[in-house]
Amino acid sequence: MHLITTCYYFDFQNLNQKILETGKIEIITDSKTYQKHIENVLNEQKLFKQIDSFEISYEISTFHNKGLKKGHEIRRYVLAKA
């Protein structure tokens, strides 16, 4: 499952119910506010763990390029069920 979202709140409990045991989530963002929120939520929950690999490649989106042109740091979070 390749999830693309622009929401600013992650409900990991709800997400956990929708993802298969072998499912993975990839989150990519250039928003510092969103990055901080994701990192805070990840540190407080135990349903998902960060991993290094995501088998599905993605094309660089228009939003990704806009973020890079603005000098924003792009962060990538790949999660699997814990």
Secondary structure, DSSP 4 states (H G I P E B T S, - for coil): -------S---HHHHHHHS-TT-EEEEEE--HHHHHHHHHHHHH-SSEEE-S--SS--PPPHHHHHHHHTTPPPEEEEEEE-
